[in-house]
């Protein structure tokens, strides 16, 4: 089986075709797939670093890394999607996102707003729940936080 290819670009580096495909996948999963009407185009993409994994021409995972003070007070990772489940692509995109947050934004803490059902997934890459449950766009969420020491304790290379 082929290994996925990592793509990492700032908003300004994205081609129009790449931007279109990232937004199409986000809409397909979050708006259509979850039947959730929300404003995906929130003004944070322009300051973020966008990461995605492809197999052939197909996106199998994506995420964006936002600098501190953009989407959240701390550096944050969001819009995390895997279009192919059970192959480890979600874990790969999260590890690349954490590495990107450290390298480009000097992150020692990273926050996410995780859908509650995905708590276990994020715990596997070193995030810990840091808030009570709250509703966001009609879906139960929790804030989760990664700290540099929690990743070392989990045995990751970052």
C-alpha positions as CSV (number, residue, x, y, z in Angstrom):
1,X,0.0,0.0,0.0
2,X,1.3,3.5,-0.8
3,X,2.1,5.9,2.0
4,X,0.2,9.1,2.2
5,X,1.9,12.3,1.1
6,X,2.0,15.2,3.6
7,X,1.2,18.7,2.2
8,X,1.8,21.7,4.4
9,X,1.1,25.3,3.3
10,X,0.1,28.7,4.6
11,X,-3.1,30.2,3.2
12,X,-1.1,32.4,0.9
13,X,0.8,29.4,-0.6
14,X,-2.4,27.4,-1.4
15,X,-3.4,27.2,-5.0
16,X,-7.1,27.9,-5.7
17,X,-7.6,24.2,-6.5
18,X,-6.1,23.1,-3.2
19,X,-8.1,25.7,-1.3
20,X,-11.3,24.6,-3.0
21,X,-10.6,20.9,-2.3
22,X,-9.9,21.5,1.4
23,X,-13.1,23.6,1.8
24,X,-15.1,21.0,-0.2
25,X,-13.9,18.2,2.2
26,X,-14.6,20.3,5.3
27,X,-18.1,21.1,4.0
28,X,-18.8,17.5,3.0
29,X,-17.8,16.2,6.5
30,X,-18.9,18.9,8.9
31,X,-21.9,20.5,7.2
32,X,-23.4,17.7,5.1
33,X,-22.1,14.6,6.9
34,X,-23.0,15.9,10.4
35,X,-26.0,17.8,9.2
36,X,-24.7,20.9,11.0
37,X,-25.2,24.4,9.7
38,X,-22.3,26.6,10.8
39,X,-20.0,29.2,9.5
40,X,-16.9,27.2,8.4
41,X,-15.3,30.2,6.8
42,X,-14.5,31.9,10.1
43,X,-11.6,34.2,9.1
44,X,-9.0,32.0,10.8
45,X,-7.8,30.2,7.6
46,X,-5.8,33.2,6.4
47,X,-3.4,33.1,9.4
48,X,-3.3,29.3,9.7
49,X,-1.0,26.6,8.4
50,X,-3.0,24.0,6.5
51,X,-1.9,20.3,6.5
52,X,-3.4,17.4,4.6
53,X,-2.5,13.9,3.6
54,X,-3.2,12.5,0.2
55,X,-3.3,9.1,-1.4
56,X,-3.2,9.7,-5.1
57,X,-5.5,12.7,-5.7
58,X,-7.7,11.9,-2.7
59,X,-7.4,13.8,0.7
60,X,-7.5,11.2,3.5
61,X,-6.9,13.6,6.4
62,X,-6.6,17.3,7.0
63,X,-6.2,19.9,9.8
64,X,-5.3,23.5,10.3
65,X,-3.0,25.0,12.9
66,X,-3.9,28.5,14.1
67,X,-1.5,30.8,15.9
68,X,-2.2,32.0,19.4
69,X,-4.9,34.7,19.5
70,X,-6.5,33.5,16.3
71,X,-9.1,30.9,16.9
72,X,-8.3,30.4,20.6
73,X,-6.1,32.1,23.2
74,X,-3.3,29.5,22.8
75,X,-2.1,27.9,19.5
76,X,-4.8,25.6,18.4
77,X,-5.5,22.8,16.0
78,X,-8.9,22.5,14.3
79,X,-10.9,21.3,11.3
80,X,-9.4,17.8,11.9
81,X,-10.9,15.3,9.4
82,X,-10.1,11.8,8.3
83,X,-12.0,10.6,5.2
84,X,-10.6,7.1,5.5
85,X,-11.0,5.5,8.9
86,X,-8.9,2.8,10.5
87,X,-5.7,3.4,8.7
88,X,-4.0,5.8,11.2
89,X,-4.3,8.8,9.0
90,X,-5.9,10.8,11.8
91,X,-3.1,10.1,14.2
92,X,-0.6,11.0,11.5
93,X,-2.2,14.4,10.7
94,X,-2.4,15.2,14.4
95,X,1.3,14.4,15.0
96,X,2.3,16.5,12.0
97,X,0.0,19.3,13.3
98,X,1.6,19.2,16.7
99,X,5.1,19.3,15.1
100,X,3.9,22.3,13.0
101,X,2.5,24.1,16.0
102,X,5.9,23.7,17.8
103,X,8.1,24.6,14.8
104,X,6.1,27.5,13.3
105,X,4.4,29.0,16.4
106,X,6.7,27.9,19.3
107,X,3.8,26.1,21.0
108,X,4.3,24.6,24.4
109,X,0.5,24.3,24.9
110,X,-2.0,23.5,22.2
111,X,-5.8,23.8,22.6
112,X,-8.6,22.1,20.6
113,X,-12.4,22.1,20.7
114,X,-13.0,18.4,20.3
115,X,-16.3,16.8,19.7
116,X,-17.0,14.8,22.8
117,X,-17.2,11.4,20.9
118,X,-13.5,12.0,19.7
119,X,-12.1,12.4,23.2
120,X,-10.3,9.0,23.2
121,X,-8.7,9.7,19.8
122,X,-7.2,13.0,21.0
123,X,-6.0,11.4,24.3
124,X,-4.0,9.0,22.2
125,X,-1.9,11.9,20.9
126,X,-1.4,13.5,24.3
127,X,-4.4,15.8,24.7
128,X,-6.2,16.0,28.0
129,X,-9.7,17.3,28.7
130,X,-9.5,20.8,30.1
131,X,-13.2,21.9,30.3
132,X,-16.6,20.7,31.0
133,X,-18.9,19.8,28.1
134,X,-20.3,22.6,26.1
135,X,-22.5,22.9,23.0
136,X,-20.9,24.3,19.8
137,X,-22.9,24.5,16.6
138,X,-25.4,22.1,18.2
139,X,-22.8,19.3,18.9
140,X,-21.4,18.5,22.4
141,X,-17.7,19.5,22.6
142,X,-15.0,19.7,25.2
143,X,-11.8,21.8,25.3
144,X,-8.7,19.7,25.3
145,X,-5.1,20.8,25.9
146,X,-1.8,19.3,24.8
147,X,1.4,20.3,26.7
148,X,4.9,19.5,25.7
149,X,5.5,17.2,28.7
150,X,2.3,15.2,28.1
151,X,3.5,14.2,24.6
152,X,6.9,13.1,25.9
153,X,5.1,11.1,28.6
154,X,3.0,9.4,25.8
155,X,6.2,8.5,24.0
156,X,5.8,10.7,20.9
157,X,8.8,12.1,19.1
158,X,7.8,15.8,19.2
